[in-house]
Amino acid sequence: MPVNNIPFGAATRIAGEVDSVYVFITGIAVFFFLLTQGMLIYFAFKYRMRKGEEERDTPYMTTNRVLEGVWIAVPTILVMAIFAYGYKVWDDIRTPLVGAEEIHVTARQWLYKFQYPDGRTAVNELRVPVNQPVQLTMTSEDVIHGFFIPDYRIKQDILPGRYTYLWFQPDKPGTYIIFCTQYCGVGHSNMSAHLIVMPQDEYRKWEGGQVEAEEKTMPLSDKGKLLVDKYGCLACHSVDGTARVGPTFKGLYGSAAPLSDESVVTADADYIRESILEPGAKVVKGYKPIMPTFKGILTGEDITAVIAYIKTLK
């Protein structure tokens, strides 16, 4: 399912309400900007000194209680209106609808792990049915992360050691980008996920495991490529030889890998598997030990598929 063609359009009722608040505030600001600047220009021309006129003193200005009352009352009323309107939208954003399905989100460098009520998990891919309210209960395993869906106009920080919450109700099927909005390390700019909103019947099919069964028939290397992209591996590793914060996958398999302890190992299947599960065990020379472990995230079959894909990158 492709990402929506219109970047960051309002995809939910709440998003439309948030946009309306900004339009309301912008409209007020533009109106008074044009009013004040228009009056400034008008009076500058009306009361300018004309050729042949004698210079005269500026007239003495006295208090005008009516005008003073107006320019105190009008801004006060407008600020209170902005507050009331904004608070109503904020309350809608923070109060989930009754019957919202709870999904747990665990953020870590540099991925999101989603756990559904039935126990199934997914990484960097959140699937929900259209028109079903969803509540996210979120925590972090390491540093502060952010959870931001631009098309939905919702954002919430994810903190280590505590839970934060966010909810939404998807109104339109499609695929939407999820960004991290808190700098969380060298892979921050590539930390993203996809929210896939599915029609009810398609979601039930996926929930029943039929889509997963179809994925199991994929060639092993193709599945590995899918996993490498899905789990955010390309945030640190390239597949074309480009230098990044981690060694490139291109030509890795079977090569001699110099380590930080001055030893050299062969990058075979056992080495790649150990690097995925225990990344600090053998650190490649010239690189920092910043890779997180994927233990408990990737299964043995997943690791085998990733190794098969890396083998193809000659």
N, C-alpha and C positions, 0 to 999 in steps of 0.2 A: 504494500500500500504506500504510495508516494507521499512525501511531505507536501502539505498544502502549498499551492502555487502563490497565494497571496500571503506575503510575509506578515505574521503577527496581526492578523485580522481578528476582530472580536468573535470568538467562537462559542461563547456562552452568554447567558443572561447577565451574569455578574460582570463579565468583561464589558458588556454594553453599558452597564450602570457606572462602572469606573470611568469609561470614556466620557459619559455624560457629565460626571463631576468635573473632569478636566475641561470639557467644552464650556461648562457653566462658568468656571473660574476664568478661563481665557476670554470668554465673551465679555464678562464684567471688566476685566483688565483692558481689553481693546476699546470698549466703549468709553471708559474714563480717560484712556490715553488720547483718543481722538478728540474727546470733549475738551480736555485741558490744553492740549497742544493747539487745537483749533482756536480756542479763545485767546491763547497766548499770541498766536500769529495775528489774529483779528485786532486785538488791542495794540499790538506793536505797530501795525499799519495805521490804525485809526488815530492814535495819539502820538504819532511820530512828529518831530519838529519839521515843519515845512519851510521851504526856502522863503526868506524874507521875514519870518517870524522872529520875535525877540525871545531870548532865553527867559524862561520863567521858573519859579520855584515849584517844587513838588508840593501839591496840596496836602494839608495836614489831615490824616485819616483818624477818625474816631471809632469807638467801639460800635459794632452792629450786632446786637444779641441774637437777632433772627438768623443772620448768616452764620454766626458762630454755632448756633444750635443745629442748623442744617448740616454743616460740614462735620459735626460730631455725630449726629443721629444717623445720617445716611451711611457712612462707613461702618458704624456699629451694627446697623441692621443688616448690611451686606455680609459682614464677617460672621454674624450669627447665622445667616442663611447658609453660607458656605459650610459652617460647622455642622449645622443640622443635617444638611444634605449629605455631607461627607460621612457623618456618623452613621446615618441610616445605611449607606453602602458598606461601610466598615463592619457594621453589625451583621449584615447579610453575609459578608465574606467569612466572618468568624463563627457563625452559628450554623452548624450542619443540619441538613434536613433529616427528619425522622426516617429511619430505615436505611441510612447510609451504610454501605458495605465498608468495613474497616480493612485496610491494607497496611502492613507494616513496611517501613522503608528504613534501611540501614545504609548510611553513606560512609564511604571510606575512600582513601586515595587510590584510584580516581574513578570511582564507579558508584552506581546505586544498585542496591540489592532489594528486590521487592518480594514480600512473602504474603501469599493469599490466605484467606481463612481456611481453605481446604488443605493447607500445608505445602502446596507447590510454590516454587521460588523461580525468580527470573532476575537476570542482571541487565541493567540498562534498557529494559523494555517493559513497560507497564501497559497491560491490556485491560480495558474495561468496556462494558456494554454501553451503548448510547442511552441517554436518559436515566441512567442509574446513578444516584448520588454516591460519592465515594469519600470516605474520610481517611486521610493518611496520618498514621502515627509514626513519627520519625525520630531517629537518634543517629549519632555518629560514633564510629569506632576509634577515631583518631583526633582530627582537628575540626574546626568549625567549617561547615559547608553551607551552601544555599540551595534552595529548591525553587526554581522559577519557571513557570510556563507562560511565555509572553502572550500567546493567543488567548489565555484565560485571565491575564492580568492578576495572577496570584503569585505571591512569593513568601517564603518563610525560611528563616535560618534553621539549620540542623546542628544541634549542639551535642558534644560528648558528655555522657554522664546524666542526661536528662531527656525527656520526651518533649517534642513540639508537635503541633497539629495543624493540619490544613485540610480543607475539603473543597470539592467541586462537583458539579453535575454537568457532564458533557452533553451538549445539545446537537452536535453534528459529528457524523462519522468522519474519520480522517486520521492522519498521523501528525503529531505535534511535537516540537522540540522542547526538551527539558534542559535548562542550563544550571550550572553551579554559579552562584553570584558572590561567593566569598573566596578570596584567594587562598588556596589550600595546598600550594606546592607547585613544583615544576610542571606537573601535568594538568594544572587547573584549566587552562584554555581548551583542553580536549575532553574535559569531564562533562559529558552530556548523555542524555538518554532520550528515548522516544516514548511518548504516550500514544498508544494505538487505540482509538475509539472504534469499536466494531458494531455493526448491526446485531441485534439481539440473537438472531439465529446463528450467525457466524461465531459469535462469542460462545454460545452453548456448544457448538461443534469443537471449538478450540478447548473449552473447558473439559469436554469429554475425552480429550486426548487424541482426536483424529488428526489434528494438525501436527502434533508431535510425532505421531506414527508416520506421517508423510515425510517428516524431516529425517527419520531414521533410515529411509531408503536412499538418502543422498550419498554420493561418493564420499569416502572418508576425508579426502583432502578438501573437498568443497565444504563439508561440515566444519572442518578446521578453520577455513577461511572465514566462515560465518561467525564462528566463536571468537576468533581473533578480533574481528570488527566489533562484535557485540559486547565483548568484555573490556573494551577500551585499551587493548594492548598497543594499538598504533599511536596512542598518546605519547609513548616513550620509545617505541621501536619502529623502524621503517622497514619497508619491503623492497626498497630500491637502492639500498646502500647509503642513503642519506644519514649523516650523523645526527643523533638525537641524544636524549639523556640516558638511553639504554642502547646496547649493541643492536645493529641492524639484523633482521632475519635473513636478508639476502646472503646466500652462500654460507650461512651459519652451520648447517648440518654437515658433519664430517670434518669441519675445519679444526685447526689447532687454536684453542682459546687461551691466551695468556692471562693468568690470574693476578690479583693484587699481591699475593704472597710470593710472586716470582715463579710459581710453578706453571706448567702448561698441561691442559687436559684436552681430550678430543671431545668435540661437541656432538656426542652421539645421543641416542634416545634416552639413556639413563641420565645424562647430564642435563638435557632439556627438562626432563620430568622433575629432577631435583631442583632445578632453577625455578620451576613453577611453584613447587610446594615449599621449598626451603631456599628462598632467593638469597639469603645471607650466607649460605654455606660456601659457595664458590663465586666470588665477585670478580668480574672481568677487570683487568688492569685498566686504569684510566676512567673508571666509572664509580659513582658513589653507591653505597648499599641502600638505595631508597625504594626498591621494588617491594610492594606488599605481597604477602603470600596469598595464593588462591586455594589453599587447603580448605575444604568444606564448601567451596564454590564450584570448582571443576571436578567432575567425576573422572574415574579412570578412563572411561570411554571418551570423554571430552579431551583429555590430555593426549590420548592416542591420536585423535583426529587433528589436534593442533600440531603434533609432531609430523603427521603425514603431510600437512599443509606446508610446514617449514621445509620439508624435504624437497618440495617442488620449487622453492625459491632459489634457484641456482645463480 
